[in-house]
């Protein structure tokens, strides 16, 4: 969020220039909607990342094959074996 806030500052003059009604209230609406939208997308991406990599080995970061005992990281052959 810190990086997002830092990079967001650069766009403020361009956004203000494109407003038809140039006042503080309309600018605040645009900023609130943009921040809420971007935050929502970041949260969705984080949830999907958690779901996708929840069963990963914490050391290597690779998904674990839980069909083997003990669970081992997936290999290319395990994924694409016919």
C-alpha positions as CSV (number, residue, x, y, z in Angstrom):
1,X,0.0,0.0,0.0
2,X,2.9,2.4,0.6
3,X,4.2,1.8,-2.9
4,X,0.7,2.3,-4.3
5,X,0.3,5.6,-2.4
6,X,3.7,6.8,-3.6
7,X,2.9,6.0,-7.3
8,X,-0.6,7.4,-7.0
9,X,0.8,11.0,-6.4
10,X,2.2,11.3,-9.9
11,X,-1.3,10.8,-11.5
12,X,-3.1,13.5,-9.5
13,X,-2.4,16.5,-11.8
14,X,-3.5,14.5,-14.9
15,X,-6.7,13.3,-13.2
16,X,-7.5,16.9,-12.1
17,X,-6.9,18.2,-15.6
18,X,-9.4,15.7,-17.1
19,X,-12.2,16.6,-14.7
20,X,-15.1,18.6,-16.2
21,X,-16.1,20.1,-12.8
22,X,-12.7,21.1,-11.3
23,X,-13.3,21.4,-7.6
24,X,-12.2,19.7,-4.4
25,X,-15.4,17.6,-3.9
26,X,-15.3,16.0,-7.3
27,X,-11.5,15.3,-7.0
28,X,-12.1,13.7,-3.6
29,X,-14.8,11.5,-5.1
30,X,-12.4,10.4,-7.9
31,X,-9.7,9.6,-5.4
32,X,-11.9,7.7,-3.0
33,X,-13.4,5.6,-5.9
34,X,-9.9,5.0,-7.4
35,X,-8.4,4.0,-4.0
36,X,-11.4,1.7,-3.1
37,X,-11.3,0.1,-6.6
38,X,-7.5,-0.5,-6.5
39,X,-7.6,-1.8,-2.9
40,X,-10.4,-4.2,-3.8
41,X,-8.4,-5.5,-6.8
42,X,-5.3,-6.0,-4.6
43,X,-7.4,-7.9,-2.0
44,X,-8.9,-10.1,-4.7
45,X,-5.4,-10.8,-6.1
46,X,-4.1,-11.6,-2.6
47,X,-7.0,-14.0,-1.9
48,X,-6.5,-15.9,-5.2
49,X,-2.7,-16.0,-4.6
50,X,-3.4,-17.5,-1.1
51,X,-5.8,-20.1,-2.6
52,X,-3.4,-21.0,-5.4
53,X,-0.3,-21.4,-3.2
54,X,-1.8,-22.5,0.1
55,X,-0.4,-26.0,-0.2
56,X,3.1,-24.9,-1.1
57,X,6.3,-25.9,0.6
58,X,7.3,-22.9,2.7
59,X,11.0,-23.4,2.0
60,X,11.0,-23.9,-1.8
61,X,7.6,-22.2,-2.7
62,X,6.6,-25.1,-4.9
63,X,3.2,-26.8,-4.6
64,X,3.3,-30.1,-2.7
65,X,2.2,-33.4,-4.1
66,X,0.1,-34.7,-1.1
67,X,-0.5,-38.1,-2.8
68,X,3.0,-39.2,-1.9
69,X,4.2,-39.9,1.6
70,X,5.9,-37.7,2.7
71,X,4.5,-34.9,0.5
72,X,7.1,-33.8,-2.0
73,X,7.2,-30.9,-4.5
74,X,5.5,-31.5,-7.8
75,X,7.8,-32.3,-10.7
76,X,7.3,-31.6,-14.4
77,X,6.6,-35.3,-15.0
78,X,3.9,-35.4,-12.2
79,X,2.0,-32.4,-13.8
80,X,2.3,-33.3,-17.4
81,X,2.4,-37.1,-17.2
82,X,-0.2,-38.7,-19.4
